[in-house]
Amino acid sequence: MGRRLGLHGHGLVDRQQWGPLEPGGPPRLTVLRIRRYHCTGCARTCRVVPRGVVPGLYDSALALGLALALWAVERTPSPTVRQRISPHRQVGAEAGRGWRSLARWTRAVAAGALLQLGRLALTGPPRVQAATIASALAGHASSTDRHRPFPARAALGAEQVA
């Protein structure tokens, strides 16, 4: 008590965030203005981001949760999921085979690298694991969102655990 706080403002940085702003909304590329702080004790800087920003990922937590729910639970084809989530309309040659981000996100969440979901019993192929993840995310949605469709609950729950 009485110690001086060692964090001081250290400027602003812009950060892109990809995906819809709300479940069912159009995909967007949004630029967020992020505040940086400098710690006088350890000389490191940190950033303070709004809820729903996933460190190390341009896609928002809402986009991730919505995409996994659509792909794994609703069984929406991955190219269609990409059209609903990604603001980027130009795709590479491999896009015809599917959207690789879905399986990559599933592996990263399973490893505990993206969202704070705790330990999940994940078995089976990526789509089955993604369904388990989407169910866990939907469980984190606010009780006021229980009336919403499952993909929307998974998306809103993802914002809570990012």
Secondary structure as UniProt FT lines:
FT   STRAND          7..18
FT   TURN            23..24
FT   STRAND          29..39
FT   TURN            40..42
FT   STRAND          45..48
FT   TURN            51..52
FT   TURN            55..56
FT   HELIX           61..68
FT   HELIX           69..73
FT   HELIX           78..85
FT   HELIX           93..97
FT   HELIX           101..110
FT   TURN            111..112
FT   HELIX           126..138
FT   TURN            139..140
FT   HELIX           143..145
FT   TURN            146..147
FT   HELIX           150..161
//
